[in-house]
Amino acid sequence: MAEEKQQLKILLTRRMELRSFCMEDLDDFHALCSQKEVMLPAGFSVSKDLEESKNTLEQYSKCSTMWAVCDRTSHRVIGAAWMDGDPLRRMKMNEARMIGYLFSKECWGKGLATELGEELLRYGFEELGLLVISAGYFSTNPASGRVLQKLGFTEEIFMRGAYECADGTITDNIDCSMTREEYFQKKGQEEKKTLSTNRLVLRAFTMEDLADFYEYCKDPDTGIHAGWKPHESMEESRDILHHFIQEREVWAICEKQSGKVIGSIGLHRDSKRRRNFNQCRMMGYVLSKAYWGQGLMTEAAKEVLRHAFEDLGLEMVTISHFSYNQRSARVIEKLGFHREGVLRKAFLRYDGSLLDDVGYSMTKEEYQNLYCGETR
């Protein structure tokens, strides 16, 4: 497998962690590589002894295109996954890649392959910005074909006698692919567009943002005003950040100069209104306390409003704040939202406080009247 210069990124799913292999994985790795039913259908040879597994593991630990797939509860290595160049396409690694995986036999039939595939597709299309992701399976391994079909891949070519397996048998190979457009169409979502202001960049979150995310989320004075409980550990922040990445409704607010993540802002479904998500969304935001009082949230929210009405074509954007939070009220009023009223005792916060919720809205016509002709 061809190596890349960048470091292999840690990926998470609900039940698995994908990380680099290390020599401490030898026992689990040997148990995996000794299973004939696992290795041969994936195109790999079966390890004859521990020494052979050790030599292979040394190679994999240096490879930046292959992950160890670990159970998040036990931390045992239960499989492997890879994302390498596509030999059938004359495209660069930043345009097209081929994915693959294998799991220990004890893990079969639990939906882990589908869960893993979904994360590899998300990473490839949403973080790497790939144009095409391909995958293949042997005709003797129909179970893998069913996983790819479930993920939404399209079978494109049936290559007869295309592969000589490690045991000397010749097998047919079915190649499949998914395009970027097909991926986002299947998810029913628009691509997360990066937005920019004078001082900020609003972009999709990645797991590399974890340290910055935890830094402001653990502050007891930051998230509480949006109803958030302060994060008690990096692991708690990791799970919530992973949810943000999967849901794709939230931008990371980044300082343009340093690139540091200092908050988040999103467009969510408004549970108070029975409106189509593509017509009406609710804005929510959080900013690190260290950056209050600089007009940054107004700057970020104004750009998200522009995106909502001009790029997404929304008919209405709503927003609310707890009645005591006059700082947020000033931001909302400065943006030009129409105050609708107060829902009394409407929000039970994590600390037991029952809070009034002040609601606002802005229609497309109101936005156009306020901002028409204004340059960003």
C-alpha positions as CSV (number, residue, x, y, z in Angstrom):
1,M,0.0,0.0,0.0
2,A,1.3,3.4,-0.9
3,E,2.0,5.7,2.1
4,E,0.8,9.2,2.5
5,K,2.8,11.9,4.1
6,Q,0.1,13.1,6.5
7,Q,-0.6,11.4,9.8
8,L,-3.4,8.8,9.9
9,K,-6.4,10.4,11.5
10,I,-8.3,8.8,14.4
11,L,-12.0,8.1,13.4
12,L,-14.9,7.2,15.6
13,T,-18.2,5.4,15.2
14,R,-20.7,4.5,17.8
15,R,-19.0,1.2,18.6
16,M,-15.6,1.5,17.1
17,E,-12.4,3.5,17.1
18,L,-10.1,3.6,14.0
19,R,-6.5,4.4,14.8
20,S,-3.0,3.5,13.7
21,F,-1.7,0.0,14.4
22,C,1.0,-0.4,17.0
23,M,3.2,-3.3,18.2
24,E,1.1,-3.6,21.4
25,D,-1.6,-5.0,19.1
26,L,0.3,-8.1,18.3
27,D,-1.8,-10.7,20.2
28,D,-5.1,-9.3,18.8
29,F,-3.5,-8.9,15.3
30,H,-2.2,-12.4,15.2
31,A,-5.6,-13.8,16.3
32,L,-7.2,-11.8,13.4
33,C,-4.6,-12.8,10.8
34,S,-4.8,-16.5,11.7
35,Q,-8.4,-16.7,10.6
36,K,-8.6,-18.2,7.1
37,E,-12.3,-17.2,6.6
38,V,-11.3,-13.6,7.3
39,M,-8.1,-13.0,5.4
40,L,-8.6,-14.9,2.1
41,P,-11.9,-13.2,1.2
42,A,-10.2,-9.8,1.7
43,G,-7.2,-10.8,-0.5
44,F,-4.7,-11.3,2.3
45,S,-2.6,-14.3,3.2
46,V,-3.1,-16.2,6.5
47,S,-0.4,-15.9,9.1
48,K,1.5,-19.1,9.7
49,D,2.9,-18.1,13.1
50,L,3.3,-15.2,15.5
51,E,6.6,-14.1,13.9
52,E,4.9,-13.7,10.5
53,S,2.1,-11.6,12.1
54,K,4.8,-9.5,13.9
55,N,6.5,-8.7,10.6
56,T,3.2,-7.8,9.0
57,L,2.2,-5.6,11.9
58,E,5.5,-3.7,11.8
59,Q,4.6,-2.8,8.2
60,Y,1.1,-1.8,9.0
61,S,2.2,0.3,12.0
62,K,4.1,2.5,9.5
63,C,1.3,2.7,6.9
64,S,-0.8,5.9,6.9
65,T,-3.6,4.4,4.8
66,M,-4.6,1.5,7.1
67,W,-6.4,1.7,10.4
68,A,-6.7,-0.7,13.3
69,V,-10.4,-1.1,14.0
70,C,-10.9,-1.3,17.8
71,D,-13.9,-2.0,19.9
72,R,-14.6,1.2,21.9
73,T,-15.5,-0.7,25.1
74,S,-12.8,-3.4,25.3
75,H,-10.2,-1.5,23.1
76,R,-9.4,-4.8,21.4
77,V,-8.4,-4.8,17.8
78,I,-11.3,-6.5,15.9
79,G,-10.5,-5.7,12.3
80,A,-8.7,-3.5,9.9
81,A,-9.8,-0.8,7.4
82,W,-8.0,1.0,4.6
83,M,-8.4,4.0,2.2
84,D,-5.8,3.9,-0.5
85,G,-5.4,5.1,-4.1
86,D,-7.8,3.7,-6.7
87,P,-5.8,1.7,-9.3
88,L,-8.6,1.7,-11.8
89,R,-8.9,5.5,-12.0
90,R,-6.4,8.0,-13.3
91,M,-7.1,10.4,-10.4
92,K,-5.0,11.8,-7.6
93,M,-5.3,10.7,-4.0
94,N,-7.1,13.9,-3.1
95,E,-9.8,13.1,-5.7
96,A,-10.5,9.4,-5.6
97,R,-9.7,6.5,-3.2
98,M,-10.6,2.9,-2.7
99,I,-11.8,1.7,0.7
100,G,-11.7,-1.8,2.2
101,Y,-12.1,-3.6,5.5
102,L,-12.0,-6.9,7.3
103,F,-13.4,-8.1,10.7
104,S,-12.7,-10.9,13.0
105,K,-15.2,-13.7,12.5
106,E,-16.7,-13.2,16.0
107,C,-17.8,-9.7,14.8
108,W,-19.7,-10.9,11.7
109,G,-23.5,-10.3,11.6
110,K,-23.6,-7.3,14.0
111,G,-23.8,-4.5,11.4
112,L,-20.2,-3.4,12.2
113,A,-19.1,-3.4,8.5
114,T,-22.0,-1.0,7.6
115,E,-21.2,1.2,10.5
116,L,-17.6,1.3,9.5
117,G,-18.4,2.0,5.9
118,E,-20.6,4.9,6.8
119,E,-17.8,6.5,8.7
120,L,-15.2,6.0,5.9
121,L,-17.6,7.6,3.4
122,R,-18.2,10.5,5.7
123,Y,-14.5,11.0,6.2
124,G,-13.7,10.7,2.5
125,F,-16.4,13.0,1.2
126,E,-16.9,15.5,4.0
127,E,-13.4,15.9,5.4
128,L,-11.1,14.9,2.5
129,G,-13.4,16.3,-0.2
130,L,-13.1,13.3,-2.5
131,L,-14.9,13.2,-5.8
132,V,-15.2,9.4,-6.0
133,I,-14.9,6.5,-3.5
134,S,-14.6,3.0,-4.8
135,A,-14.7,-0.5,-3.3
136,G,-14.6,-4.0,-4.5
137,Y,-15.4,-7.6,-3.5
138,F,-14.8,-11.1,-4.7
139,S,-17.7,-13.0,-6.3
140,T,-17.1,-15.6,-3.6
141,N,-17.9,-13.1,-0.9
142,P,-21.5,-12.0,-1.5
143,A,-21.9,-10.8,2.1
144,S,-19.4,-7.9,1.4
145,G,-21.4,-7.1,-1.7
146,R,-24.6,-6.8,0.4
147,V,-22.8,-4.3,2.7
148,L,-21.7,-2.1,-0.2
149,Q,-25.2,-2.2,-1.7
150,K,-26.6,-1.2,1.7
151,L,-24.1,1.7,1.8
152,G,-25.4,2.9,-1.6
153,F,-22.5,1.9,-3.9
154,T,-23.2,1.2,-7.5
155,E,-21.7,-1.9,-9.2
156,E,-19.8,-0.8,-12.3
157,I,-17.7,-3.6,-13.6
158,F,-17.5,-7.4,-13.2
159,M,-13.9,-8.5,-13.9
160,R,-13.7,-12.2,-14.6
161,G,-10.6,-14.0,-13.3
162,A,-9.3,-10.8,-12.0
163,Y,-7.5,-11.8,-8.8
164,E,-5.3,-14.6,-7.6
165,C,-5.9,-15.2,-3.9
166,A,-3.2,-16.1,-1.5
167,D,-4.2,-19.7,-1.6
168,G,-3.7,-19.8,-5.4
169,T,-7.4,-19.8,-6.4
170,I,-8.6,-17.4,-9.1
171,T,-11.7,-15.3,-8.4
172,D,-13.9,-12.8,-10.1
173,N,-13.9,-9.2,-8.8
174,I,-16.8,-6.8,-8.7
175,D,-15.9,-3.1,-8.5
176,C,-18.3,-0.5,-7.1
177,S,-18.2,3.2,-6.7
178,M,-20.0,6.2,-5.2
179,T,-19.7,9.8,-6.3
180,R,-19.7,12.9,-4.1
181,E,-23.1,13.9,-5.5
182,E,-24.6,10.5,-4.8
183,Y,-23.4,10.6,-1.3
184,F,-24.9,13.9,-0.4
185,Q,-28.1,13.1,-2.3
186,K,-28.4,9.9,-0.3
187,K,-28.0,11.8,3.0
188,G,-30.6,14.3,1.9
189,Q,-28.2,17.1,2.8
190,E,-26.5,20.0,1.2
191,E,-22.7,20.1,1.4
192,K,-21.5,22.0,4.4
193,K,-20.3,25.2,2.9
194,T,-17.4,27.1,4.4
195,L,-18.3,30.7,5.3
196,S,-16.0,33.6,5.9
197,T,-16.2,37.0,7.5
198,N,-13.7,39.7,8.2
199,R,-12.3,38.0,11.3
200,L,-13.8,34.5,11.2
201,V,-14.0,31.3,9.2
202,L,-17.1,29.1,9.7
203,R,-16.4,25.5,8.6
204,A,-17.4,21.9,9.3
205,F,-16.1,20.4,12.5
206,T,-13.5,17.6,12.3
207,M,-12.2,15.4,15.1
208,E,-8.9,17.3,14.9
209,D,-10.9,20.1,16.7
210,L,-11.3,18.1,19.8
211,A,-8.8,19.9,22.0
212,D,-10.2,23.4,21.1
213,F,-13.8,22.1,21.5
214,Y,-13.1,20.6,24.9
215,E,-11.3,23.8,26.0
216,Y,-14.4,26.0,25.8
217,C,-17.0,23.3,26.4
218,K,-15.6,22.5,29.9
219,D,-16.0,26.2,30.9
220,P,-19.0,26.4,33.3
221,D,-19.8,30.0,32.0
222,T,-19.8,29.2,28.3
223,G,-22.4,26.6,27.3
224,I,-24.8,27.1,30.3
225,H,-26.5,30.0,28.6
226,A,-27.4,27.8,25.7
227,G,-28.6,25.0,28.0
228,W,-25.4,23.0,27.7
229,K,-23.9,21.1,30.7
230,P,-20.2,21.8,31.1
231,H,-18.2,18.9,29.6
232,E,-16.6,16.8,32.4
233,S,-14.0,14.9,30.2
234,M,-12.3,14.9,26.8
235,E,-14.2,11.6,26.1
236,E,-17.6,13.4,26.6
237,S,-16.5,16.2,24.2
238,R,-15.3,13.5,21.8
239,D,-18.8,11.9,21.7
240,I,-20.6,15.2,21.3
241,L,-18.2,16.4,18.6
242,H,-18.6,13.2,16.7
243,H,-22.4,13.8,16.8
244,F,-21.9,17.3,15.5
245,I,-19.9,16.0,12.6
246,Q,-22.5,13.3,11.8
247,E,-25.5,15.7,12.0
248,R,-23.8,18.4,9.9
249,E,-26.0,21.2,11.3
250,V,-23.2,23.1,13.1
251,W,-20.2,25.1,11.9
252,A,-17.0,25.5,13.9
253,I,-16.4,29.2,14.5
254,C,-12.6,29.7,13.9
255,E,-10.4,32.7,14.3
256,K,-9.3,33.5,10.8
257,Q,-5.7,34.4,11.8
258,S,-4.9,31.5,14.1
259,G,-7.4,28.9,13.0
260,K,-8.4,28.2,16.6
261,V,-11.9,26.9,17.2
262,I,-13.6,29.4,19.6
263,G,-17.3,28.4,19.3
264,S,-20.1,26.9,17.2
265,I,-23.1,28.1,15.3
266,G,-25.8,26.1,13.6
267,L,-29.1,26.0,11.8
268,H,-31.3,23.4,13.3
269,R,-34.9,22.0,13.0
270,D,-37.3,24.3,14.9
271,S,-39.3,22.0,17.1
272,K,-41.8,24.8,17.9
273,R,-42.9,25.2,14.3
274,R,-44.3,22.6,12.0
275,R,-42.3,23.8,9.0
276,N,-40.3,22.1,6.3
277,F,-36.6,22.0,7.2
278,N,-35.8,23.5,3.8
279,Q,-38.0,26.5,4.5
280,C,-37.4,27.3,8.2
281,R,-34.5,26.6,10.6
282,M,-33.6,27.7,14.1
283,M,-30.2,29.4,14.7
284,G,-28.2,28.5,17.8
285,Y,-24.7,29.4,18.9
286,V,-22.1,29.2,21.6
287,L,-18.9,31.3,21.9
288,S,-16.0,30.8,24.2
289,K,-16.2,33.2,27.2
290,A,-12.6,34.4,26.4
291,Y,-14.0,36.0,23.2
292,W,-17.1,37.8,24.5
293,G,-17.5,41.5,24.0
294,Q,-15.7,41.7,20.6
295,G,-18.7,41.6,18.3
296,L,-17.7,38.2,17.0
297,M,-21.0,36.4,17.5
298,T,-22.9,39.2,15.7
299,E,-20.4,38.9,12.9
300,A,-20.8,35.1,12.6
301,A,-24.6,35.1,13.0
302,K,-24.9,37.8,10.3
303,E,-23.0,35.6,7.8
304,V,-25.1,32.5,8.7
305,L,-28.2,34.6,8.1
306,R,-26.9,35.6,4.7
307,H,-26.2,31.9,3.9
308,A,-29.6,30.8,5.1
309,F,-31.6,33.2,3.0
310,E,-29.3,33.7,0.0
311,D,-27.7,30.3,-0.5
312,L,-30.2,27.9,1.1
313,G,-33.3,29.9,0.1
314,L,-35.0,29.6,3.5
315,E,-38.2,31.4,4.1
316,M,-37.7,32.0,7.9
317,V,-34.9,31.8,10.5
318,T,-35.9,31.6,14.2
319,I,-33.8,32.1,17.4
320,S,-34.3,32.3,21.1
321,H,-32.6,33.0,24.4
322,F,-33.2,32.6,28.1
323,S,-34.9,35.6,29.5
324,Y,-32.0,36.5,31.8
325,N,-29.4,36.4,29.0
326,Q,-29.3,40.0,27.9
327,R,-26.0,39.6,26.2
328,S,-27.6,37.2,23.7
329,A,-30.7,39.5,23.5
330,R,-28.4,42.4,22.3
331,V,-26.9,40.2,19.6
332,I,-30.3,39.1,18.3
333,E,-31.8,42.6,18.3
334,K,-28.7,44.0,16.6
335,L,-29.2,41.4,13.8
336,G,-32.8,42.7,13.3
337,F,-34.9,39.7,14.4
338,H,-38.6,40.3,15.3
339,R,-39.4,39.6,18.9
340,E,-42.4,37.2,19.1
341,G,-42.8,36.8,22.9
342,V,-41.9,34.8,25.9
343,L,-42.7,31.1,26.6
344,R,-42.9,31.0,30.3
345,K,-41.2,28.1,32.2
346,A,-40.4,26.5,28.8
347,F,-36.9,25.0,29.3
348,L,-35.8,22.7,32.0
349,R,-32.0,23.1,32.1
350,Y,-29.6,20.3,33.2
351,D,-29.1,22.0,36.6
352,G,-32.9,21.9,37.4
353,S,-33.6,25.6,36.5
354,L,-36.9,26.1,34.8
355,L,-36.3,29.0,32.5
356,D,-38.4,31.4,30.3
357,D,-37.6,31.3,26.6
358,V,-37.7,34.5,24.6
359,G,-38.5,33.8,20.9
360,Y,-37.6,35.7,17.7
361,S,-37.9,35.2,14.0
362,M,-36.9,36.8,10.7
363,T,-38.6,36.2,7.4
364,K,-36.9,36.3,4.0
365,E,-38.6,39.6,3.2
366,E,-37.5,41.2,6.5
367,Y,-33.9,40.0,5.7
368,Q,-34.0,41.6,2.3
369,N,-35.3,44.8,3.6
370,L,-32.6,44.9,6.3
371,Y,-29.6,43.8,4.3
372,C,-30.4,44.3,0.6
373,G,-27.4,45.9,-1.1
374,E,-25.2,45.6,2.0
375,T,-21.7,44.4,1.3
376,R,-20.2,41.8,3.7
